[in-house]
Amino acid sequence: GRLEMLGKNIVESDLKQLFFNAHSLKSVIGNFMAPAPYEICRKIEELAKQNSMDTIPDLFSELKKLVYELNSDLKEYLQK
């Protein structure tokens, strides 16, 4: 649900909640040692802190792709 919340925050331009939710997701992703999505969350968090929406939608698109890949990899690992 965290990705959906980020998407909602972006659509609503709610930078305060976007910062909070990006930080939260970054912490979760950090547990799985996935550097690429972690770094994107960090960038989104930083841009939200700076009140800049400029590249956030593009970063979010990339983040979704990477999180879905991570989720798929984790499911595959758990089936072994």
C-alpha positions in Angstrom: 0.0 0.0 0.0 3.0 2.3 0.4 3.4 2.7 -3.4 -0.3 3.6 -3.7 0.1 6.2 -1.0 3.1 7.7 -2.8 1.0 7.9 -6.0 -1.9 9.5 -4.2 0.5 12.1 -2.6 2.0 12.9 -6.0 -1.4 13.4 -7.7 -2.5 15.6 -4.8 0.9 17.4 -4.7 0.9 16.7 -0.9 4.6 17.1 -0.4 4.4 16.8 3.4 2.8 13.3 3.2 5.0 12.4 0.2 8.1 13.1 2.3 6.7 10.9 5.1 5.7 8.1 2.9 8.9 8.1 0.8 10.9 8.0 4.1 8.7 5.1 5.3 9.1 3.1 2.1 12.9 3.8 2.0 13.2 2.2 5.5 11.3 -0.9 4.4 13.3 -1.2 1.2 16.5 -0.8 3.2 15.7 -4.0 5.0 16.1 -5.9 1.7 19.4 -4.2 0.7 18.0 -3.1 -2.6 20.1 0.0 -3.5 18.4 1.2 -6.6 14.8 1.6 -5.2 16.3 2.8 -1.9 18.1 5.6 -3.7 15.0 6.6 -5.7 13.1 6.8 -2.4 15.8 9.0 -1.0 15.7 11.3 -4.0 11.9 11.6 -3.8 12.1 12.3 -0.1 14.7 15.0 -0.7 12.8 16.6 -3.5 9.6 16.6 -1.3 11.6 18.3 1.5 12.7 20.9 -1.0 9.1 21.4 -2.2 10.1 20.4 -5.8 7.8 18.2 -7.8 9.8 18.5 -11.0 11.2 15.0 -11.5 9.1 13.2 -8.9 6.6 11.6 -11.3 9.4 10.1 -13.4 11.2 8.9 -10.4 8.0 7.3 -9.1 7.5 5.5 -12.4 11.0 4.0 -12.1 10.4 3.2 -8.4 7.2 1.3 -9.1 9.1 -0.9 -11.7 11.9 -1.6 -9.3 9.6 -2.4 -6.4 7.6 -4.8 -8.5 10.8 -6.5 -9.6 12.0 -6.7 -5.9 8.6 -8.1 -4.9 8.8 -10.7 -7.6 12.3 -11.7 -6.7 11.3 -12.1 -3.0 8.3 -14.2 -3.9 10.5 -16.4 -6.1 13.0 -16.7 -3.2 10.4 -17.7 -0.7 9.1 -20.5 -3.0 12.5 -22.2 -2.9 
